[in-house]
Amino acid sequence: MSDDNKVNKYLTKEGLQKIKKELEERKGPIRRGIALAIKEAKEQGDLSENAEYAEAKAREVENEKRISELESIFKNSVVVKRDSKSKKVGIGSVVRLVSDKNIERIFYIVGSDEADPTLNKISNESPIGSALMHKMPGDKISVEVPGGNINYEILSVENK
């Protein structure tokens, strides 16, 4: 039995809106589309050798599983509100850093359910994210990565 249902997770306001939107789509148009595909496949007759029916049923299972996941996230999440005057890094902060190799990076600190490294959205639980939490401009951090340690200095922190 998983303890995930008892642990509060953190979301930004934007993350909550994204989850709400996906949940509405999955419960509405996606669910209706799958039901229609199942109905049409049933009308074709023998279900034992009906690939369209099997595929639609698999999509139904996948969709219902995702709905359950989204409802759990929604139910067990806390939306983080940041003080726009605060200069401390927290969930919802946009952090501009410079590495010891003089490479600038910008990260958006989010909860684990929102993380998307391709968009520079890193979790507060990730190595860099956790090292940044509660730090301020001018602070330095050292993070262990597969290639060794990387050092950053925080240039700015923006809280929305």
RODOBA-865749 format. One line per field, with one value per residue (C-alpha): residue number from 1; residue in one letter; chain; x, y, z. Coordinates in Angstrom, 2 decimals, always signed. Example, Ala and Ser with C-alpha at 12.3 -4.5 7.8 and 13.67 -1.06 7.14 Angstrom:
seq [1|2]
type [A|S]
mol [A|A]
x [+12.30|+13.67]
y [-4.50|-1.06]
z [+7.80|+7.14]
// end
This chain:
seq [1|2|3|4|5|6|7|8|9|10|11|12|13|14|15|16|17|18|19|20|21|22|23|24|25|26|27|28|29|30|31|32|33|34|35|36|37|38|39|40|41|42|43|44|45|46|47|48|49|50|51|52|53|54|55|56|57|58|59|60|61|62|63|64|65|66|67|68|69|70|71|72|73|74|75|76|77|78|79|80|81|82|83|84|85|86|87|88|89|90|91|92|93|94|95|96|97|98|99|100|101|102|103|104|105|106|107|108|109|110|111|112|113|114|115|116|117|118|119|120|121|122|123|124|125|126|127|128|129|130|131|132|133|134|135|136|137|138|139|140|141|142|143|144|145|146|147|148|149|150|151|152|153|154|155|156|157|158|159|160]
type [M|S|D|D|N|K|V|N|K|Y|L|T|K|E|G|L|Q|K|I|K|K|E|L|E|E|R|K|G|P|I|R|R|G|I|A|L|A|I|K|E|A|K|E|Q|G|D|L|S|E|N|A|E|Y|A|E|A|K|A|R|E|V|E|N|E|K|R|I|S|E|L|E|S|I|F|K|N|S|V|V|V|K|R|D|S|K|S|K|K|V|G|I|G|S|V|V|R|L|V|S|D|K|N|I|E|R|I|F|Y|I|V|G|S|D|E|A|D|P|T|L|N|K|I|S|N|E|S|P|I|G|S|A|L|M|H|K|M|P|G|D|K|I|S|V|E|V|P|G|G|N|I|N|Y|E|I|L|S|V|E|N|K]
mol [A|A|A|A|A|A|A|A|A|A|A|A|A|A|A|A|A|A|A|A|A|A|A|A|A|A|A|A|A|A|A|A|A|A|A|A|A|A|A|A|A|A|A|A|A|A|A|A|A|A|A|A|A|A|A|A|A|A|A|A|A|A|A|A|A|A|A|A|A|A|A|A|A|A|A|A|A|A|A|A|A|A|A|A|A|A|A|A|A|A|A|A|A|A|A|A|A|A|A|A|A|A|A|A|A|A|A|A|A|A|A|A|A|A|A|A|A|A|A|A|A|A|A|A|A|A|A|A|A|A|A|A|A|A|A|A|A|A|A|A|A|A|A|A|A|A|A|A|A|A|A|A|A|A|A|A|A|A|A|A]
x [+0.00|+1.39|+1.58|+1.29|-2.36|-1.40|+1.49|+0.76|+2.39|+3.11|+1.80|+2.06|-1.14|-0.27|+0.30|-3.09|-4.78|-2.98|-4.14|-7.72|-7.73|-6.35|-8.84|-11.77|-10.59|-10.12|-13.50|-15.28|-14.29|-11.64|-13.90|-16.80|-14.56|-13.37|-16.95|-17.98|-15.03|-16.00|-19.64|-18.66|-16.25|-18.97|-21.28|-18.75|-19.57|-17.14|-15.14|-12.60|-10.79|-11.67|-8.49|-10.42|-12.33|-9.14|-7.42|-10.37|-10.59|-6.85|-7.27|-10.18|-8.06|-5.20|-7.55|-9.28|-5.90|-4.75|-8.04|-7.44|-3.85|-4.97|-7.76|-5.25|-2.82|-5.65|-6.97|-3.57|-1.86|-1.22|-1.05|+1.98|+1.51|+4.73|+5.32|+6.40|+8.63|+10.53|+13.98|+14.21|+13.94|+10.82|+8.29|+7.12|+10.43|+12.25|+15.96|+18.77|+22.15|+25.67|+27.94|+31.61|+32.18|+30.34|+27.27|+23.95|+20.86|+17.30|+15.19|+11.55|+11.16|+7.99|+6.53|+7.45|+4.21|+4.98|+8.66|+9.65|+13.40|+12.88|+11.11|+13.63|+10.95|+12.78|+11.33|+12.03|+13.06|+15.65|+19.33|+19.56|+16.06|+16.61|+20.02|+18.37|+15.47|+15.50|+18.63|+18.90|+20.72|+24.46|+24.30|+26.41|+25.49|+27.37|+25.46|+26.69|+25.92|+27.02|+30.12|+31.18|+30.24|+28.91|+28.92|+26.38|+25.89|+22.34|+22.07|+18.38|+15.18|+11.76|+8.62|+5.26]
y [+0.00|+3.37|+6.37|+8.72|+9.40|+10.78|+12.99|+16.54|+17.51|+21.04|+22.77|+26.24|+28.02|+27.34|+23.65|+23.37|+24.94|+22.53|+19.53|+20.83|+21.28|+17.81|+16.26|+18.03|+16.87|+13.27|+13.13|+14.87|+14.68|+11.96|+9.67|+10.24|+9.53|+6.26|+5.22|+5.90|+3.87|+0.95|+1.17|+1.22|-1.69|-3.74|-3.18|-4.93|-8.26|-10.87|-9.11|-11.92|-10.97|-7.29|-5.20|-1.91|-3.08|-4.23|-0.95|+1.14|-0.88|-0.37|+3.39|+3.33|+1.66|+4.11|+7.11|+5.97|+5.33|+8.86|+10.33|+8.54|+9.87|+13.43|+13.27|+12.04|+14.84|+17.38|+16.04|+15.77|+18.91|+22.24|+25.30|+27.35|+31.09|+33.08|+36.53|+38.57|+40.69|+37.67|+37.07|+33.51|+30.59|+28.47|+26.63|+29.07|+30.97|+31.80|+31.58|+32.92|+31.29|+31.40|+28.36|+28.37|+27.96|+31.27|+29.62|+31.27|+29.15|+30.00|+27.50|+27.60|+25.74|+23.62|+20.67|+17.16|+16.68|+19.74|+19.13|+19.30|+19.73|+20.46|+23.67|+24.38|+23.48|+21.58|+19.97|+21.30|+17.69|+17.46|+17.85|+21.41|+22.35|+21.15|+22.88|+26.15|+26.07|+28.99|+30.53|+34.17|+36.17|+36.07|+32.63|+29.85|+26.19|+23.07|+20.21|+16.70|+15.61|+12.47|+14.26|+15.58|+18.73|+21.88|+25.19|+27.96|+31.46|+32.79|+36.00|+36.73|+35.28|+36.30|+35.23|+35.60]
z [+0.00|-1.03|+1.26|-1.74|-0.93|+2.50|+1.42|+0.40|-2.86|-3.94|-7.04|-8.45|-9.43|-13.09|-12.34|-10.66|-13.70|-16.04|-13.98|-13.87|-17.64|-18.34|-15.89|-17.58|-21.02|-19.89|-18.12|-21.01|-24.67|-24.32|-22.30|-24.72|-27.72|-26.22|-25.37|-28.97|-30.31|-28.03|-29.17|-32.85|-32.37|-30.61|-33.56|-35.80|-34.19|-32.80|-30.05|-29.61|-32.83|-32.96|-32.86|-32.76|-29.67|-27.91|-28.70|-27.49|-24.25|-23.68|-24.22|-21.77|-19.08|-19.69|-19.56|-16.37|-14.73|-15.61|-14.32|-11.03|-10.87|-11.60|-9.02|-6.43|-7.25|-7.13|-3.80|-2.11|-3.38|-1.75|-4.00|-3.04|-2.87|-3.05|-1.58|-4.60|-2.33|-0.99|-2.42|-1.04|-3.45|-3.06|-5.18|-7.83|-7.97|-11.18|-10.39|-12.55|-11.86|-13.18|-13.01|-12.11|-15.88|-16.43|-17.99|-17.09|-16.46|-15.53|-13.59|-12.55|-9.24|-9.19|-7.31|-8.44|-10.43|-12.57|-13.28|-16.95|-17.46|-21.17|-20.08|-17.27|-14.71|-11.99|-8.91|-5.45|-4.73|-7.54|-6.63|-7.97|-6.79|-3.23|-3.08|-4.16|-1.69|+0.79|-0.77|-1.86|-4.55|-3.93|-2.27|-3.75|-4.05|-5.03|-6.63|-7.31|-10.87|-12.72|-14.05|-10.62|-8.73|-10.33|-8.52|-9.03|-7.76|-7.55|-9.57|-9.03|-7.63|-8.91|-7.10|-8.80]
// end
